[in-house]
């Protein structure tokens, strides 16, 4: 377990039985006027606290768009989207900013600050939260980097790290503040088989320890077995939200 762990508490507006993500009749569009194009069609989905859900499907099917809506990176336009009990349909910037502080993000490109060390990249996540500022955030950053197998790399800059190591730093950064939800977009796409497997197993272990929910978008069939549930998306629509992982991996 991580040192200096904090208990995970749900938003005060979220009952114990309520899903952490609840999507109802969600539609989304890009462009304006004659160029307006619908990219998500009548999405309905619930994700429970502590679930690990993988979303898969062909490129251009709307997976990343849906992920960014769930992460508060853009406002929902039509339908209902509740994250941690809060409706974010037509949400304003301040509401989305507060929501994002409760979510961890992991991207294919890892998005590390190249001028910061691994420890400093992880510290950034803690510095966004007042509750951590009276704690030893250096110790917390080092502790989680040790947990992801980078105890001897805490003072390395990203240029000195391998692809798998950079993604481990990104995982540490996403999870160090104990978010209630982690959203991951193709986290293994740039990694070889072993590195990719190692990365998702670390995510799975830390998420289960912390009790957070993971929604992971991937094309990587090698990692589907970590999911509690797999959902499939095509042409902006959820085709099913219950795919058998054993069948998919054969």
N, C-alpha and C positions, 0 to 999 in steps of 0.2 A: 504493500500500500504506500501511497505517497506520504511524505512527511508534511506536517502542518495542514492536514486535510481539513476542509470545511464541510459541514453537513450540506447536502443538497436540499434546498427548499423550493417548492413550487411557488409560482406567482400567487399572490393572495386571492386573485380572482379565479383560480383554477381549482376545482374540486378534485378529490383523490381519484374519482372515477372518470373524470373528463379527459379526453385525449389531449396530448400536448400539441398536436397539429390536427385541425379539423377543417377540411375543405368541402364547400358545398356549391355546386353549380357554378364553378369558377370558369370564366372566359377571359381571354387576354388578347390584345391587339397591338400590332406595331404599325406606325405610320398614321397619317391623317388624310382625311378626304378620300379622293379617288385612289390613293396609295395605301389606304388602310387595309391591313391584312390580319385575319384572325389566326392566332398561333396556338391557342389552347381552347379546347371545346368541352364545356360542361364537365369539368373535373370534380369528382367526388372521392374523398380519401380521408381516412382517419389513421393516425399513428399514435400508439400508446406510449406512456412513459417507460423508458428502459428498452424499447424495441430497437433492433438493428434491422433496418429495411433497405434493401437494394432496389434501385430503379434502373431498369435497363431498356434497351430499344435502339433502333437505328439512329444514325446522326440526323439532326434536323427534326427530330420528333417532338421537341419541346421540353426535354428533360431539364436542361440547364435553365430555361426560362422559368419553369415551375419551381426549381430549386431557389432561384434568386428571389422569387416572390415569397416563398416560405421563409427566407432569410432576412426579409425586410430590406433587401437591396433595391427594390422598387415597390410601388404601391399597387395593391390589387385594384383592378378597374371595374370588375363586374362579378357579382356573386359574393359568397362569404368565405373569408379566410381567417380562421382564429388560430393564433399562435400563443401558447401558454395562457389560454383563456381570454386573450385580447383580440378583438375584431380589428383587422388592419385593412379592411376595405376602405379605400379613399383616405388612408392614413396620412397624416402630416409628417413633415421631416423630423420633428422632435420625437414623436411617438416611435418612428422607425429607428431613430438613433438609440433610444432606450431599449428597444427590442433587440437590436444587434449586440448590445452588451451582454445579453444572456445566451448568445449563440456563438459556437466556435465554427470557424470556416477552414477548410482544407482544400486547396486547389491543385490542379495538375502541375502548374508552374511554381508551386510552393510560395511564391511572392515574399521571399525573405528580403530584408533590407541588407544590401550587399556591404554597406559600410558599418554594419553592426555585427558583433560576434554572435554565436549561437545563444549564449546566455542573455545577451542584450536583446536579441530578437524575442526571446521568450518573456523577458521582463516587460516588454512593451505591452503585452496583453494584461499583465497585472496592474500596470500603471493607469489603465483605463477605469479601474474600480477603486473607489475611495476606501472600501473595507479592507483592502490589502496594504494600504500605504503605511499603516502603523505596524506592519510585520516586516520580517527580513525577506524582502522579495528576491534578493540574490540567492538566498538559501533555497527558497521555493523553486526558482528557475533551475538551479543546479540539481535539486532533488528529482524533478521530473525529467531533466535531460539524462540523469543517471538511470531512471526507470526505463527510458527508451533506448538505453545502451550507448549513450554518448558521454559518459562520465569523463572520458579523456579528450573530449572535443569541445568542452564548454567555452573555451576562449578562441576557438577557430572561427575564421570568417567563412562565409558561404563558398567562396572560390576555392577553399581548401578542403571542402567536403564533397563526397560522392553524391550522386543523385538520390540514392536511398537514404543517406545521412541527412541531406537537406530536407527530405520529406519527413524524417523523424523529428527534426527541429520544428517543422510546420505542425506536426501532430502535438508536440509538447506545447507549442505556443497556443494551439486551439484549446487544449484541455487543461492547462495550468490554472485557469480561473474557474474551473468546475462549472462549465456552461450546462444548461439544462438540455440543449440540443446541439448536436454537431452535424453540419452539412458538409459533405465531401463530394467534390466534382472531379471525377476521373483521377483519383489520387495515385493510381498505379500505372497510368498510361505511359509514362516515360521510364519505367523501371523494368529490369529483367524479372524473370519468374520468381527467383528467390527473394530479391529485394522487395518486390511487390507483395509477396506473401507475408514477409516479415512485417511490412508496414501495416497491413490490414489486421494482422494478429495483434500487433501492439495497440491499434485503435480499439479492437474488440475487447482486449483485456482491460485497458484503462476505462473504457466506457462502462463496462460491467462493474468495475470497482466503484466508479463514481455514480452509477445509476442514471446516466444520461442516455438520451435517445440519439441514434445515428440514422441519418438518411444519406445514402451513398449512391451517386450516379456512376455507372461504369459500363464499359463494353467488355470487361475482362472476365471471361467465363471461369478463370482459374480461382476466383475468390468468392463465387456465389454461395458456397457452402457456409460462409460465416453469418449469413443472414438468417434472421428469424422468419422473414417474409420477403418475397421478391415480387415487385410490380413491373408490368411491362407497358411501355408507352409507344405509340405509333401515330404519326400524323396528328399530333396535338391532342390525342385522346388516350385515356387509360383503358387498355384493352382488357386487363384483368388485374386484380390485386391479390392473387393467390396462385403463384407458380410453384410447383414442386421442385425444390432445389436438387433433389436426387435425380429427377428426370433431366433437369437442365444440365447437370454435370456429366451425364452419360454421352 
